[in-house]
């Protein structure tokens, strides 16, 4: 009897698209995995900016924009699912207790070992008042995989995986994030075979 192939939990990891992955939504993408379980996976692409900046997004949803430090920050295309909906990847709220108003935001997924991902408008309202998390990455849409789907794509060599690096998400220039993610594995894009390893 053959044993089932077990896949490690890739929560708080990067998925790095192999050069042979030609799907327009995912080519040369780096995805931060927010959740991975036997039921499937959910992640946000961190290196595909849209032409929308945070101030223009806030204008569209009729909020003031109170964070001068984020004025030039683009909104990202997080993936092909629910692209009309916003997702905010951000530093977890630190040192807050339940009695504090800063104890967290509604509809927040706490990512073990990593960040928080919030889908409610209250995190945007905090940013509009000049408060909110120190570091944020806002996406429209997300990427998702059903049961066994990501494992199948990994078996086909569509993705490389590596533990996530917060600096790559928030501090590395967008154009350098793909090569930077490969660099975490000691790899360079030109050294990878162009095909994804399946006939």
KOLTORTOR-246544 format. One record per atom (N, C-alpha, C): atom name; residue number from 1; x, y, z; residue in one letter. Coordinates in pm, whole numbers, plus 50000, padded with zeros to 5 digits. Layout:
# KOLTORTOR-246544
R   atomo   num       x       y       z   residuo
R      CA   NUM       X       Y       Z         A
...
This chain:
# KOLTORTOR-246544
R   atomo   num       x       y       z   residuo
R       N     1   50085   49881   50000         X
R      CA     1   50000   50000   50000         X
R       C     1   50088   50123   50000         X
R       N     2   50066   50213   49905         X
R      CA     2   50151   50331   49896         X
R       C     2   50099   50439   49991         X
R       N     3   50193   50506   50056         X
R      CA     3   50156   50613   50149         X
R       C     3   50122   50739   50070         X
R       N     4   50027   50816   50122         X
R      CA     4   49992   50943   50057         X
R       C     4   50108   51040   50072         X
R       N     5   50129   51119   49969         X
R      CA     5   50234   51219   49974         X
R       C     5   50186   51333   50062         X
R       N     6   50262   51364   50166         X
R      CA     6   50222   51474   50254         X
R       C     6   50292   51602   50210         X
R       N     7   50215   51710   50205         X
R      CA     7   50269   51840   50168         X
R       C     7   50280   51923   50295         X
R       N     8   50392   51992   50317         X
R      CA     8   50402   52075   50436         X
R       C     8   50299   52188   50431         X
R       N     9   50264   52237   50548         X
R      CA     9   50173   52350   50556         X
R       C     9   50249   52475   50507         X
R       N    10   50195   52538   50404         X
R      CA    10   50265   52651   50342         X
R       C    10   50211   52788   50388         X
R       N    11   50132   52788   50495         X
R      CA    11   50090   52916   50554         X
R       C    11   50216   52996   50589         X
R       N    12   50213   53128   50562         X
R      CA    12   50328   53218   50587         X
R       C    12   50450   53178   50503         X
R       N    13   50424   53130   50381         X
R      CA    13   50529   53102   50283         X
R       C    13   50500   53181   50156         X
R       N    14   50602   53195   50074         X
R      CA    14   50584   53249   49939         X
R       C    14   50570   53133   49841         X
R       N    15   50479   53150   49746         X
R      CA    15   50478   53069   49625         X
R       C    15   50542   53154   49516         X
R       N    16   50640   53100   49449         X
R      CA    16   50711   53173   49343         X
R       C    16   50686   53101   49212         X
R       N    17   50627   53171   49117         X
R      CA    17   50591   53108   48990         X
R       C    17   50717   53067   48913         X
R       N    18   50717   52944   48866         X
R      CA    18   50826   52900   48779         X
R       C    18   50811   52967   48642         X
R       N    19   50921   52984   48568         X
R      CA    19   50914   53052   48438         X
R       C    19   50815   52989   48342         X
R       N    20   50792   52859   48352         X
R      CA    20   50699   52793   48260         X
R       C    20   50552   52817   48291         X
R       N    21   50523   52882   48403         X
R      CA    21   50383   52909   48440         X
R       C    21   50337   53032   48361         X
R       N    22   50259   53008   48256         X
R      CA    22   50226   53115   48163         X
R       C    22   50087   53174   48183         X
R       N    23   50011   53122   48280         X
R      CA    23   49881   53179   48311         X
R       C    23   49899   53329   48338         X
R       N    24   49824   53412   48267         X
R      CA    24   49843   53557   48274         X
R       C    24   49832   53610   48416         X
R       N    25   49745   53550   48495         X
R      CA    25   49724   53599   48632         X
R       C    25   49843   53568   48722         X
R       N    26   49918   53463   48688         X
R      CA    26   50021   53416   48781         X
R       C    26   50164   53420   48728         X
R       N    27   50185   53451   48601         X
R      CA    27   50321   53454   48546         X
R       C    27   50409   53549   48627         X
R       N    28   50526   53502   48665         X
R      CA    28   50625   53579   48742         X
R       C    28   50567   53637   48871         X
R       N    29   50472   53565   48929         X
R      CA    29   50411   53618   49052         X
R       C    29   50478   53561   49176         X
R       N    30   50469   53640   49283         X
R      CA    30   50507   53596   49417         X
R       C    30   50380   53608   49502         X
R       N    31   50340   53497   49562         X
R      CA    31   50215   53494   49639         X
R       C    31   50246   53466   49785         X
R       N    32   50192   53552   49872         X
R      CA    32   50202   53526   50015         X
R       C    32   50084   53439   50056         X
R       N    33   50113   53319   50110         X
R      CA    33   50007   53226   50146         X
R       C    33   49954   53262   50285         X
R       N    34   49827   53304   50288         X
R      CA    34   49763   53344   50414         X
R       C    34   49706   53224   50489         X
R       N    35   49668   53123   50414         X
R      CA    35   49604   53007   50477         X
R       C    35   49625   52886   50388         X
R       N    36   49663   52772   50449         X
R      CA    36   49681   52648   50375         X
R       C    36   49638   52534   50466         X
R       N    37   49541   52458   50422         X
R      CA    37   49491   52345   50500         X
R       C    37   49455   52234   50403         X
R       N    38   49415   52117   50454         X
R      CA    38   49372   52010   50362         X
R       C    38   49254   52051   50274         X
R       N    39   49179   52154   50314         X
R      CA    39   49065   52199   50235         X
R       C    39   49104   52289   50118         X
R       N    40   49228   52341   50120         X
R      CA    40   49271   52430   50012         X
R       C    40   49364   52539   50064         X
R       N    41   49381   52641   49982         X
R      CA    41   49475   52748   50018         X
R       C    41   49425   52882   49967         X
R       N    42   49470   52987   50033         X
R      CA    42   49435   53125   49996         X
R       C    42   49560   53210   50008         X
R       N    43   49583   53296   49909         X
R      CA    43   49701   53382   49915         X
R       C    43   49679   53511   49839         X
R       N    44   49774   53603   49855         X
R      CA    44   49770   53733   49789         X
R       C    44   49897   53754   49708         X
R       N    45   49883   53793   49582         X
R      CA    45   49999   53826   49498         X
R       C    45   50056   53959   49547         X
R       N    46   50187   53964   49571         X
R      CA    46   50248   54084   49631         X
R       C    46   50334   54163   49532         X
R       N    47   50334   54123   49404         X
R      CA    47   50425   54191   49311         X
R       C    47   50357   54231   49179         X
R       N    48   50224   54247   49181         X
R      CA    48   50154   54291   49059         X
R       C    48   50071   54415   49090         X
R       N    49   50133   54533   49082         X
R      CA    49   50060   54656   49114         X
R       C    49   49959   54690   49006         X
R       N    50   49848   54750   49047         X
R      CA    50   49754   54808   48952         X
R       C    50   49796   54954   48928         X
R       N    51   49720   55025   48846         X
R      CA    51   49751   55167   48826         X
R       C    51   49677   55254   48927         X
R       N    52   49620   55192   49030         X
R      CA    52   49550   55265   49136         X
R       C    52   49644   55282   49255         X
R       N    53   49652   55403   49310         X
R      CA    53   49728   55425   49433         X
R       C    53   49632   55422   49551         X
R       N    54   49687   55410   49671         X
R      CA    54   49600   55409   49789         X
R       C    54   49514   55536   49799         X
R       N    55   49572   55657   49778         X
R      CA    55   49485   55775   49786         X
R       C    55   49369   55771   49687         X
R       N    56   49392   55722   49565         X
R      CA    56   49282   55718   49468         X
R       C    56   49179   55613   49505         X
R       N    57   49223   55501   49566         X
R      CA    57   49128   55401   49614         X
R       C    57   49040   55461   49724         X
R       N    58   49103   55533   49816         X
R      CA    58   49026   55594   49925         X
R       C    58   48927   55697   49872         X
R       N    59   48968   55768   49769         X
R      CA    59   48876   55865   49708         X
R       C    59   48754   55793   49650         X
R       N    60   48776   55677   49589         X
R      CA    60   48665   55600   49530         X
R       C    60   48566   55551   49635         X
R       N    61   48617   55518   49754         X
R      CA    61   48527   55469   49858         X
R       C    61   48489   55580   49957         X
R       N    62   48518   55704   49916         X
R      CA    62   48475   55825   49989         X
R       C    62   48530   55829   50131         X
R       N    63   48661   55801   50143         X
R      CA    63   48732   55817   50269         X
R       C    63   48847   55914   50248         X
R       N    64   48875   55995   50349         X
R      CA    64   48997   56076   50345         X
R       C    64   49117   55982   50353         X
R       N    65   49233   56032   50312         X
R      CA    65   49354   55950   50322         X
R       C    65   49451   56021   50415         X
R       N    66   49472   55963   50534         X
R      CA    66   49548   56033   50637         X
R       C    66   49690   55987   50656         X
R       N    67   49741   55906   50564         X
R      CA    67   49876   55851   50584         X
R       C    67   49971   55899   50474         X
R       N    68   50040   56009   50501         X
R      CA    68   50133   56065   50403         X
R       C    68   50243   55965   50367         X
R       N    69   50280   55879   50462         X
R      CA    69   50388   55782   50437         X
R       C    69   50349   55677   50333         X
R       N    70   50219   55663   50307         X
R      CA    70   50172   55562   50212         X
R       C    70   50115   55624   50085         X
R       N    71   50141   55752   50065         X
R      CA    71   50076   55826   49955         X
R       C    71   50110   55770   49817         X
R       N    72   50231   55718   49799         X
R      CA    72   50272   55667   49667         X
R       C    72   50251   55516   49654         X
R       N    73   50191   55454   49753         X
R      CA    73   50178   55309   49755         X
R       C    73   50070   55262   49658         X
R       N    74   50104   55167   49570         X
R      CA    74   50002   55116   49478         X
R       C    74   49909   55015   49545         X
R       N    75   49793   54999   49487         X
R      CA    75   49705   54888   49521         X
R       C    75   49744   54772   49428         X
R       N    76   49746   54650   49480         X
R      CA    76   49792   54535   49403         X
R       C    76   49676   54450   49355         X
R       N    77   49700   54378   49246         X
R      CA    77   49606   54276   49201         X
R       C    77   49642   54149   49278         X
R       N    78   49560   54115   49378         X
R      CA    78   49593   54005   49468         X
R       C    78   49568   53868   49412         X
R       N    79   49491   53861   49302         X
R      CA    79   49458   53734   49241         X
R       C    79   49329   53747   49163         X
R       N    80   49290   53642   49093         X
R      CA    80   49177   53651   49001         X
R       C    80   49039   53634   49065         X
R       N    81   49033   53608   49196         X
R      CA    81   48905   53583   49263         X
R       C    81   48858   53709   49337         X
R       N    82   48732   53747   49320         X
R      CA    82   48671   53862   49387         X
R       C    82   48754   53989   49371         X
R       N    83   48783   54025   49247         X
R      CA    83   48869   54140   49221         X
R       C    83   48802   54274   49252         X
R       N    84   48674   54271   49285         X
R      CA    84   48607   54395   49324         X
R       C    84   48618   54418   49475         X
R       N    85   48679   54323   49547         X
R      CA    85   48685   54329   49693         X
R       C    85   48826   54356   49741         X
R       N    86   48838   54435   49848         X
R      CA    86   48969   54471   49899         X
R       C    86   49017   54379   50011         X
R       N    87   49147   54352   50011         X
R      CA    87   49211   54271   50114         X
R       C    87   49333   54348   50163         X
R       N    88   49350   54355   50294         X
R      CA    88   49460   54433   50352         X
R       C    88   49551   54340   50431         X
R       N    89   49674   54326   50384         X
R      CA    89   49778   54250   50453         X
R       C    89   49855   54349   50537         X
R       N    90   49869   54323   50666         X
R      CA    90   49930   54425   50751         X
R       C    90   49996   54364   50874         X
R       N    91   50080   54447   50938         X
R      CA    91   50140   54407   51065         X
R       C    91   50031   54374   51165         X
R       N    92   50053   54272   51249         X
R      CA    92   49953   54244   51352         X
R       C    92   49950   54357   51454         X
R       N    93   49835   54376   51517         X
R      CA    93   49824   54475   51623         X
R       C    93   49901   54422   51743         X
R       N    94   49995   54500   51793         X
R      CA    94   50083   54454   51901         X
R       C    94   50040   54515   52035         X
R       N    95   50056   54438   52139         X
R      CA    95   50041   54491   52274         X
R       C    95   49902   54543   52306         X
R       N    96   49803   54499   52231         X
R      CA    96   49668   54547   52255         X
R       C    96   49592   54448   52341         X
R       N    97   49507   54500   52427         X
R      CA    97   49423   54409   52503         X
R       C    97   49278   54426   52458         X
R       N    98   49192   54340   52507         X
R      CA    98   49055   54339   52457         X
R       C    98   48980   54466   52490         X
R       N    99   49024   54536   52595         X
R      CA    99   48955   54660   52633         X
R       C    99   48993   54776   52543         X
R       N   100   49101   54758   52468         X
R      CA   100   49150   54867   52383         X
R       C   100   49076   54868   52250         X
R       N   101   49057   54989   52198         X
R      CA   101   48998   55001   52065         X
R       C   101   49093   54948   51958         X
R       N   102   49221   54939   51991         X
R      CA   102   49322   54894   51895         X
R       C   102   49348   54743   51908         X
R       N   103   49251   54670   51964         X
R      CA   103   49275   54527   51987         X
R       C   103   49269   54445   51858         X
R       N   104   49231   54508   51750         X
R      CA   104   49228   54438   51622         X
R       C   104   49110   54486   51539         X
R       N   105   49099   54430   51419         X
R      CA   105   48993   54470   51326         X
R       C   105   48898   54354   51305         X
R       N   106   48776   54389   51267         X
R      CA   106   48679   54285   51234         X
R       C   106   48726   54209   51110         X
R       N   107   48676   54087   51093         X
R      CA   107   48706   54006   50974         X
R       C   107   48856   53997   50947         X
R       N   108   48932   53964   51051         X
R      CA   108   49077   53952   51038         X
R       C   108   49119   53806   51052         X
R       N   109   49203   53761   50959         X
R      CA   109   49265   53630   50966         X
R       C   109   49404   53649   51024         X
R       N   110   49430   53589   51139         X
R      CA   110   49563   53595   51200         X
R       C   110   49647   53483   51139         X
R       N   111   49755   53519   51076         X
R      CA   111   49838   53421   51005         X
R       C   111   49951   53376   51097         X
R       N   112   49953   53249   51137         X
R      CA   112   50055   53203   51232         X
R       C   112   50196   53235   51183         X
R       N   113   50273   53300   51270         X
R      CA   113   50411   53332   51237         X
R       C   113   50427   53452   51147         X
R       N   114   50315   53513   51108         X
R      CA   114   50327   53621   51010         X
R       C   114   50242   53742   51039         X
R       N   115   50158   53774   50944         X
R      CA   115   50085   53899   50942         X
R       C   115   49938   53877   50973         X
R       N   116   49861   53984   50964         X
R      CA   116   49716   53974   50967         X
R       C   116   49664   54009   50828         X
R       N   117   49552   53948   50792         X
R      CA   117   49486   53983   50665         X
R       C   117   49341   54019   50700         X
R       N   118   49304   54144   50669         X
R      CA   118   49175   54197   50707         X
R       C   118   49093   54233   50584         X
R       N   119   48964   54199   50588         X
R      CA   119   48876   54230   50475         X
R       C   119   48770   54334   50511         X
R       N   120   48768   54378   50637         X
R      CA   120   48664   54475   50676         X
R       C   120   48712   54618   50654         X
R       N   121   48616   54708   50643         X
R      CA   121   48647   54847   50611         X
R       C   121   48709   54922   50728         X
R       N   122   48698   54866   50850         X
R      CA   122   48748   54944   50964         X
R       C   122   48898   54965   50962         X
R       N   123   48974   54873   50899         X
R      CA   123   49119   54897   50889         X
R       C   123   49146   55015   50794         X
R       N   124   49064   55029   50689         X
R      CA   124   49079   55143   50598         X
R       C   124   49037   55272   50669         X
R       N   125   48934   55264   50751         X
R      CA   125   48892   55383   50827         X
R       C   125   49001   55428   50923         X
R       N   126   49072   55332   50983         X
R      CA   126   49185   55368   51070         X
R       C   126   49294   55439   50991         X
R       N   127   49325   55388   50872         X
R      CA   127   49426   55454   50787         X
R       C   127   49380   55593   50746         X
R       N   128   49251   55609   50722         X
R      CA   128   49200   55739   50677         X
R       C   128   49215   55844   50785         X
R       N   129   49217   55801   50913         X
R      CA   129   49231   55896   51023         X
R       C   129   49377   55921   51059         X
R       N   130   49467   55857   50983         X
R      CA   130   49610   55876   51009         X
R       C   130   49668   55770   51101         X
R       N   131   49585   55675   51143         X
R      CA   131   49630   55567   51231         X
R       C   131   49645   55439   51151         X
R       N   132   49609   55326   51212         X
R      CA   132   49616   55199   51141         X
R       C   132   49752   55134   51152         X
R       N   133   49766   55015   51090         X
R      CA   133   49893   54942   51097         X
R       C   133   50007   55021   51034         X
R       N   134   50127   54996   51085         X
R      CA   134   50246   55065   51031         X
R       C   134   50270   55028   50885         X
R       N   135   50264   54899   50855         X
R      CA   135   50292   54852   50719         X
R       C   135   50168   54783   50663         X
R       N   136   50131   54821   50542         X
R      CA   136   50013   54761   50479         X
R       C   136   50041   54731   50332         X
R       N   137   49974   54629   50281         X
R      CA   137   49970   54600   50139         X
R       C   137   49824   54572   50106         X
R       N   138   49766   54655   50020         X
R      CA   138   49624   54643   49987         X
R       C   138   49610   54581   49849         X
R       N   139   49526   54479   49840         X
R      CA   139   49503   54414   49710         X
R       C   139   49354   54417   49675         X
R       N   140   49329   54408   49548         X
R      CA   140   49195   54379   49498         X
R       C   140   49198   54234   49451         X
R       N   141   49116   54150   49510         X
R      CA   141   49113   54009   49474         X
R       C   141   49215   53926   49550         X
R       N   142   49202   53796   49533         X
R      CA   142   49293   53701   49596         X
R       C   142   49307   53578   49509         X
R       N   143   49401   53493   49545         X
R      CA   143   49423   53366   49476         X
R       C   143   49376   53254   49568         X
R       N   144   49312   53153   49511         X
R      CA   144   49268   53042   49594         X
R       C   144   49282   52910   49520         X
R       N   145   49295   52805   49597         X
R      CA   145   49307   52669   49545         X
R       C   145   49211   52580   49623         X
R       N   146   49143   52492   49554         X
R      CA   146   49056   52396   49620         X
R       C   146   49136   52281   49679         X
R       N   147   49066   52187   49736         X
R      CA   147   49129   52072   49800         X
R       C   147   49220   51998   49702         X
R       N   148   49348   51985   49738         X
R      CA   148   49444   51911   49657         X
R       C   148   49497   51985   49536         X
R       N   149   49440   52101   49503         X
R      CA   149   49478   52170   49379         X
R       C   149   49619   52227   49387         X
R       N   150   49651   52293   49498         X
R      CA   150   49786   52349   49511         X
R       C   150   49890   52237   49516         X
R       N   151   49858   52131   49588         X
R      CA   151   49951   52017   49596         X
R       C   151   49979   51961   49457         X
R       N   152   49874   51956   49373         X
R      CA   152   49891   51907   49237         X
R       C   152   49982   51999   49157         X
R       N   153   49963   52131   49171         X
R      CA   153   50047   52227   49099         X
R       C   153   50192   52221   49148         X
R       N   154   50210   52197   49277         X
R      CA   154   50346   52183   49330         X
R       C   154   50413   52058   49272         X
R       N   155   50336   51951   49259         X
R      CA   155   50389   51826   49203         X
R       C   155   50428   51845   49056         X
R       N   156   50361   51938   48987         X
R      CA   156   50393   51966   48847         X
R       C   156   50505   52070   48832         X
R       N   157   50565   52108   48944         X
R      CA   157   50674   52207   48944         X
R       C   157   50629   52343   48890         X
R       N   158   50505   52380   48916         X
R      CA   158   50459   52513   48875         X
R       C   158   50508   52622   48970         X
R       N   159   50536   52583   49095         X
R      CA   159   50573   52679   49198         X
R       C   159   50697   52634   49274         X
R       N   160   50775   52731   49318         X
R      CA   160   50876   52709   49420         X
R       C   160   50819   52765   49550         X
R       N   161   50865   52714   49662         X
R      CA   161   50817   52763   49791         X
R       C   161   50934   52799   49881         X
R       N   162   50912   52902   49963         X
R      CA   162   51012   52942   50062         X
R       C   162   50939   53017   50173         X
R       N   163   50992   53008   50293         X
R      CA   163   50930   53081   50405         X
R       C   163   50929   53230   50373         X
R       N   164   50818   53295   50407         X
R      CA   164   50801   53436   50371         X
R       C   164   50899   53526   50446         X
R       N   165   50934   53634   50381         X
R      CA   165   51022   53737   50436         X
R       C   165   50944   53868   50436         X
R       N   166   50920   53924   50555         X
R      CA   166   50838   54046   50564         X
R       C   166   50901   54163   50489         X
R       N   167   51033   54170   50491         X
R      CA   167   51101   54279   50421         X
R       C   167   51074   54279   50273         X
R       N   168   51057   54159   50216         X
R      CA   168   51030   54149   50072         X
R       C   168   50891   54205   50041         X
R       N   169   50796   54185   50132         X
R      CA   169   50660   54234   50110         X
R       C   169   50652   54385   50120         X
R       N   170   50719   54442   50220         X
R      CA   170   50696   54583   50252         X
R       C   170   50811   54677   50213         X
R       N   171   50933   54625   50204         X
R      CA   171   51048   54713   50186         X
R       C   171   51117   54701   50051         X
R       N   172   51097   54589   49982         X
R      CA   172   51164   54567   49853         X
R       C   172   51084   54634   49741         X
R       N   173   51150   54710   49652         X
R      CA   173   51077   54768   49538         X
R       C   173   51001   54660   49461         X
R       N   174   50883   54694   49414         X
R      CA   174   50793   54596   49352         X
R       C   174   50864   54520   49239         X
R       N   175   50936   54593   49154         X
R      CA   175   51000   54531   49037         X
R       C   175   51107   54430   49076         X
R       N   176   51153   54434   49202         X
R      CA   176   51261   54345   49247         X
R       C   176   51210   54228   49331         X
R       N   177   51079   54220   49353         X
R      CA   177   51028   54118   49446         X
R       C   177   51038   53976   49392         X
R       N   178   51017   53957   49262         X
R      CA   178   51027   53822   49206         X
R       C   178   51170   53770   49220         X
R       N   179   51266   53850   49174         X
R      CA   179   51406   53807   49185         X
R       C   179   51448   53796   49331         X
R       N   180   51393   53885   49416         X
R      CA   180   51426   53879   49558         X
R       C   180   51375   53752   49623         X
R       N   181   51254   53709   49583         X
R      CA   181   51200   53584   49638         X
R       C   181   51283   53465   49595         X
R       N   182   51323   53463   49467         X
R      CA   182   51412   53356   49420         X
R       C   182   51544   53358   49497         X
R       N   183   51590   53478   49527         X
R      CA   183   51715   53493   49600         X
R       C   183   51710   53430   49739         X
R       N   184   51591   53424   49799         X
R      CA   184   51578   53358   49930         X
R       C   184   51613   53210   49920         X
R       N   185   51601   53154   49799         X
R      CA   185   51636   53013   49774         X
R       C   185   51776   53000   49712         X
R       N   186   51843   53113   49697         X
R      CA   186   51975   53110   49633         X
R       C   186   51968   53090   49483         X
R       N   187   51854   53127   49423         X
R      CA   187   51834   53105   49280         X
R       C   187   51827   53236   49204         X
R       N   188   51849   53226   49073         X
R      CA   188   51832   53339   48982         X
R       C   188   51742   53295   48868         X
R       N   189   51657   53388   48821         X
R      CA   189   51555   53353   48721         X
R       C   189   51617   53292   48595         X
R       N   190   51730   53345   48551         X
R      CA   190   51787   53297   48424         X
R       C   190   51839   53154   48433         X
R       N   191   51858   53103   48556         X
R      CA   191   51908   52967   48573         X
R       C   191   51797   52863   48573         X
R       N   192   51672   52907   48581         X
R      CA   192   51560   52813   48589         X
R       C   192   51518   52770   48449         X
R       N   193   51482   52644   48437         X
R      CA   193   51435   52593   48307         X
R       C   193   51304   52665   48270         X
R       N   194   51285   52700   48144         X
R      CA   194   51164   52772   48105         X
R       C   194   51036   52691   48112         X
R       N   195   51046   52558   48111         X
R      CA   195   50922   52479   48117         X
R       C   195   50895   52437   48261         X
R       N   196   50767   52410   48288         X
R      CA   196   50724   52381   48424         X
R       C   196   50735   52233   48461         X
R       N   197   50798   52155   48381         X
R      CA   197   50831   52019   48420         X
R       C   197   50723   51916   48396         X
R       N   198   50625   51945   48311         X
R      CA   198   50528   51841   48275         X
R       C   198   50501   51849   48126         X
R       N   199   50477   51732   48065         X
R      CA   199   50465   51725   47920         X
R       C   199   50336   51785   47871         X
